[in-house]
Amino acid sequence: MTGEPHPAVAGRPLASPPEPLPAPVTDAHTHLDACGCRDEHDVAEAMARAAAVGVTRVVTVADDLAAARWAVQAAQWHPELYAAVALHPTRADTLDDAARREIETLAIDPRVVAIGETGLDHYWDAAPHAVQDEAFAWHIDLAKRVGKPVMIHDRDAHEDVLAVLNREGAPDAVIFHCFSGDEAMARLCADAGYYLSFAGPVSFRNARELAAAAQIVPADRLLVETDAPFLTPHPHRGKRNEPFALPYTVRALAQLRGQDVLELCDQVRANAQAVFGFPG
């Protein structure tokens, strides 16, 4: 790991810290390595910045093998940091036998709370669709074998993602990370009992379809995330994201749903506890 932010956001200033939330919440999906964290000191500082505004638990997520190794190691450094491991669909063509064995070993670590992010990405087309499909199916099976939720990356592939889940049989818990569908997609997911996690785009003024979707998600299937260092919420769109910026998204989501912020905090915290199985 370089300890430098992801090249896509390197050089951008960090978002400004928000007003603290009235109750603690969990960042259900972030990438602390891509935020520039390298060692235990870096992780402690990022977690302290988050805790200062009410983001007290964080799930740092892998997208390749190096990130998976680092995420599991980093989760040992802080009691409120957890990991998710998988190969991102754009890297599905690297899921050879050795990679499968290593991910299987990492997946059983008690600090790993989800298998992700996996799924389908038909925007970048970095790996053939058939290869992505096969890798997604393998990760679904792994999630079932280890008894942990599958965390889904779905970009321009809504119908195909649902088709794979239906074909393979979904694990007990499914999380659509950075949900990007419309109201109809949200209803299909809600009917299936899936969790929908909302990131910064739900705060964007031009995200009307996403806003409509956010309003109809059942309260007990709602999560919040940063997907940092990307997708910084309004009013800091374009700046570099980090878990401490999550309150902007929480407040935007509460406004869309007509909920009190405290009520929403309590709900998403309980939902994260339920799906990830955090202790205590």
C-alpha positions as CSV (number, residue, x, y, z in Angstrom):
1,M,0.0,0.0,0.0
2,T,1.3,3.5,-0.8
3,G,-0.6,5.4,1.8
4,E,-1.7,7.8,-0.9
5,P,-5.3,8.5,-1.8
6,H,-6.7,6.8,-4.9
7,P,-5.4,8.5,-8.1
8,A,-8.9,9.6,-9.0
9,V,-9.1,11.8,-6.0
10,A,-5.5,12.5,-5.2
11,G,-4.8,16.2,-4.9
12,R,-8.4,17.1,-4.0
13,P,-9.0,18.7,-0.6
14,L,-11.0,16.8,2.0
15,A,-14.6,17.7,2.5
16,S,-15.2,19.9,5.6
17,P,-16.3,18.2,8.8
18,P,-20.1,18.2,9.3
19,E,-22.1,18.9,12.4
20,P,-22.0,15.8,14.6
21,L,-25.0,13.5,14.4
22,P,-27.3,13.2,17.4
23,A,-26.6,9.4,17.7
24,P,-23.9,7.1,16.4
25,V,-24.1,5.4,13.0
26,T,-22.1,2.9,10.9
27,D,-20.4,3.6,7.6
28,A,-21.4,0.4,5.9
29,H,-19.0,0.7,3.0
30,T,-15.8,2.6,2.6
31,H,-12.2,2.1,1.3
32,L,-9.8,3.3,3.9
33,D,-6.8,2.2,1.9
34,A,-7.9,4.3,-1.1
35,C,-8.5,7.2,1.3
36,G,-4.7,7.1,1.9
37,C,-4.6,5.0,5.1
38,R,-1.5,2.8,5.2
39,D,-0.8,1.8,8.8
40,E,-2.3,1.6,12.3
41,H,-1.6,5.3,12.9
42,D,-3.4,6.4,9.7
43,V,-6.4,4.2,10.6
44,A,-6.6,5.5,14.1
45,E,-6.7,9.1,12.8
46,A,-9.4,8.4,10.2
47,M,-11.5,6.6,12.8
48,A,-11.1,9.4,15.2
49,R,-12.2,12.0,12.6
50,A,-15.3,9.8,12.0
51,A,-16.1,9.2,15.7
52,A,-15.9,12.9,16.4
53,V,-19.1,13.4,14.2
54,G,-20.9,10.3,15.3
55,V,-19.6,7.7,12.8
56,T,-18.5,5.2,15.3
57,R,-18.2,1.9,13.2
58,V,-16.8,1.5,9.8
59,V,-16.6,-1.4,7.3
60,T,-13.6,-1.1,5.0
61,V,-14.1,-3.0,1.7
62,A,-11.7,-4.7,-0.6
63,D,-11.7,-4.7,-4.4
64,D,-8.6,-6.8,-5.1
65,L,-6.4,-9.3,-3.3
66,A,-4.0,-6.7,-1.9
67,A,-6.9,-4.6,-0.6
68,A,-8.5,-7.7,0.9
69,R,-5.3,-8.6,2.8
70,W,-4.9,-5.0,4.0
71,A,-8.6,-4.7,5.1
72,V,-8.4,-7.8,7.3
73,Q,-5.1,-6.5,8.8
74,A,-6.5,-3.0,9.4
75,A,-9.6,-4.4,11.1
76,Q,-7.2,-5.8,13.8
77,W,-5.9,-2.3,14.5
78,H,-9.2,-0.7,15.7
79,P,-12.0,-2.2,17.7
80,E,-14.7,-0.5,15.6
81,L,-13.3,-1.2,12.2
82,Y,-14.4,-4.3,10.2
83,A,-13.6,-5.7,6.8
84,A,-15.3,-7.1,3.7
85,V,-13.4,-9.2,1.2
86,A,-13.9,-10.1,-2.4
87,L,-12.7,-9.3,-5.9
88,H,-14.5,-6.4,-7.6
89,P,-16.3,-7.4,-10.8
90,T,-13.9,-5.3,-12.9
91,R,-11.2,-7.6,-11.6
92,A,-13.2,-10.8,-12.1
93,D,-10.7,-12.2,-14.6
94,T,-8.1,-12.4,-11.8
95,L,-10.2,-14.8,-9.8
96,D,-8.1,-17.9,-10.4
97,D,-7.8,-20.9,-8.1
98,A,-5.1,-19.3,-5.9
99,A,-7.2,-16.1,-5.5
100,R,-10.2,-18.2,-4.5
101,R,-8.2,-20.0,-1.9
102,E,-6.9,-16.8,-0.4
103,I,-10.3,-15.1,-0.3
104,E,-11.8,-18.2,1.3
105,T,-9.2,-18.0,4.0
106,L,-9.6,-14.3,4.6
107,A,-13.4,-14.6,4.6
108,I,-13.5,-16.7,7.8
109,D,-11.6,-14.2,9.8
110,P,-13.9,-13.0,12.6
111,R,-13.2,-9.3,11.7
112,V,-14.7,-9.9,8.2
113,V,-18.4,-9.1,8.2
114,A,-19.3,-9.4,4.6
115,I,-18.3,-10.8,1.2
116,G,-17.8,-7.9,-1.0
117,E,-17.7,-6.0,-3.1
118,T,-18.8,-8.4,-5.8
119,G,-21.5,-8.2,-8.5
120,L,-21.6,-6.9,-12.0
121,D,-20.2,-3.8,-13.7
122,H,-21.5,-3.2,-17.2
123,Y,-20.3,0.4,-17.3
124,W,-16.5,-0.2,-17.4
125,D,-16.6,-3.6,-19.1
126,A,-13.2,-4.3,-17.7
127,A,-13.9,-8.0,-17.6
128,P,-16.2,-10.0,-19.9
129,H,-19.8,-10.2,-18.7
130,A,-19.6,-14.0,-18.6
131,V,-16.5,-13.9,-16.4
132,Q,-18.1,-11.4,-14.1
133,D,-21.2,-13.6,-13.9
134,E,-19.1,-16.6,-12.9
135,A,-17.2,-14.7,-10.3
136,F,-20.3,-13.2,-8.8
137,A,-21.9,-16.7,-8.5
138,W,-18.7,-17.9,-6.8
139,H,-18.8,-15.1,-4.2
140,I,-22.5,-15.7,-3.6
141,D,-21.7,-19.4,-2.8
142,L,-18.8,-18.3,-0.5
143,A,-21.2,-16.0,1.4
144,K,-23.5,-18.9,1.9
145,R,-20.7,-21.2,3.0
146,V,-19.3,-18.7,5.6
147,G,-22.7,-17.4,6.7
148,K,-22.0,-13.7,5.9
149,P,-23.9,-11.2,3.8
150,V,-22.9,-10.6,0.2
151,M,-22.2,-6.9,-0.6
152,I,-23.1,-6.1,-4.2
153,H,-21.6,-3.7,-6.7
154,D,-24.2,-3.1,-9.4
155,R,-23.4,-0.6,-12.1
156,D,-25.6,-0.5,-15.2
157,A,-26.5,-4.1,-14.5
158,H,-29.7,-4.1,-12.4
159,E,-31.6,-6.8,-14.2
160,D,-28.6,-9.0,-14.6
161,V,-27.6,-8.8,-10.9
162,L,-31.2,-9.8,-9.9
163,A,-31.1,-12.6,-12.4
164,V,-27.9,-14.0,-11.0
165,L,-29.2,-13.8,-7.4
166,N,-32.4,-15.6,-8.5
167,R,-30.6,-18.2,-10.4
168,E,-28.0,-19.0,-7.7
169,G,-30.2,-18.4,-4.7
170,A,-29.4,-15.4,-2.6
171,P,-27.6,-15.7,0.8
172,D,-29.6,-15.0,3.9
173,A,-28.5,-11.3,3.7
174,V,-27.9,-9.2,0.6
175,I,-26.6,-5.7,0.6
176,F,-26.8,-3.4,-2.5
177,H,-23.9,-1.1,-1.8
178,C,-24.2,2.4,-3.1
179,F,-27.7,1.6,-4.4
180,S,-28.2,3.3,-7.8
181,G,-31.5,2.0,-9.0
182,D,-34.9,3.7,-9.4
183,E,-38.0,3.3,-7.4
184,A,-39.0,0.1,-9.3
185,M,-35.7,-1.5,-8.7
186,A,-35.9,-0.5,-5.0
187,R,-39.3,-2.2,-4.7
188,L,-38.0,-5.4,-6.3
189,C,-35.1,-5.4,-3.8
190,A,-37.4,-4.6,-0.9
191,D,-39.8,-7.4,-1.8
192,A,-36.8,-9.8,-1.8
193,G,-35.7,-8.6,1.7
194,Y,-32.4,-7.1,0.5
195,Y,-30.7,-4.2,2.3
196,L,-30.1,-1.0,0.3
197,S,-27.2,1.2,1.2
198,F,-27.2,4.8,0.2
199,A,-24.1,6.9,-0.4
200,G,-23.4,10.5,-1.4
201,P,-25.4,10.5,-4.6
202,V,-28.7,10.5,-2.7
203,S,-27.8,14.0,-1.6
204,F,-27.3,15.3,-5.2
205,R,-29.9,17.7,-6.4
206,N,-30.2,16.0,-9.9
207,A,-30.6,12.4,-8.5
208,R,-34.4,12.4,-8.7
209,E,-34.9,8.7,-9.4
210,L,-32.5,7.8,-6.6
211,A,-34.3,10.1,-4.3
212,A,-37.6,8.5,-5.1
213,A,-36.1,5.1,-4.5
214,A,-34.8,6.2,-1.1
215,Q,-38.2,7.2,0.1
216,I,-39.8,3.8,-0.3
217,V,-37.1,1.5,1.2
218,P,-38.5,-0.2,4.3
219,A,-37.0,1.3,7.4
220,D,-35.5,-2.1,8.5
221,R,-33.6,-2.5,5.2
222,L,-31.8,0.8,5.0
223,L,-28.1,1.4,5.4
224,V,-25.8,4.4,4.8
225,E,-22.2,4.5,3.5
226,T,-19.6,6.8,2.1
227,D,-17.9,4.6,-0.5
228,A,-15.0,7.0,0.3
229,P,-12.8,8.4,-1.1
230,F,-15.4,8.7,-3.9
231,L,-18.9,10.1,-4.1
232,T,-18.6,12.9,-1.6
233,P,-22.0,14.2,-0.6
234,H,-23.5,17.6,-1.2
235,P,-22.4,20.3,-0.4
236,H,-18.8,19.0,-0.9
237,R,-19.3,17.1,-4.1
238,G,-16.0,17.0,-6.0
239,K,-13.9,17.0,-2.9
240,R,-12.2,14.0,-1.3
241,N,-14.5,11.8,0.8
242,E,-13.8,10.0,4.1
243,P,-16.0,8.3,6.7
244,F,-16.4,11.5,8.7
245,A,-18.5,13.0,5.8
246,L,-21.3,10.4,6.3
247,P,-23.5,12.8,8.3
248,Y,-24.1,14.9,5.2
249,T,-25.7,11.8,3.5
250,V,-27.6,10.8,6.7
251,R,-29.2,14.3,6.9
252,A,-30.1,14.3,3.2
253,L,-31.7,10.9,3.5
254,A,-33.7,11.9,6.6
255,Q,-35.0,15.0,4.7
256,L,-36.0,12.9,1.7
257,R,-37.8,10.3,3.9
258,G,-39.4,12.9,6.1
259,Q,-37.7,11.4,9.2
260,D,-36.2,12.9,12.3
261,V,-32.4,12.6,12.0
262,L,-32.1,10.9,15.4
263,E,-34.8,8.4,14.4
264,L,-32.9,7.6,11.2
265,C,-29.6,7.3,13.0
266,D,-31.1,4.8,15.5
267,Q,-32.6,2.8,12.6
268,V,-29.6,2.5,10.4
269,R,-27.4,1.7,13.4
270,A,-29.8,-1.1,14.3
271,N,-29.8,-2.3,10.7
272,A,-26.0,-2.4,10.5
273,Q,-25.9,-4.4,13.8
274,A,-28.4,-6.9,12.4
275,V,-26.9,-7.5,9.0
276,F,-23.2,-7.4,10.0
277,G,-23.6,-9.1,13.4
278,F,-21.5,-6.6,15.3
279,P,-20.8,-7.6,18.9
280,G,-22.7,-5.8,21.7
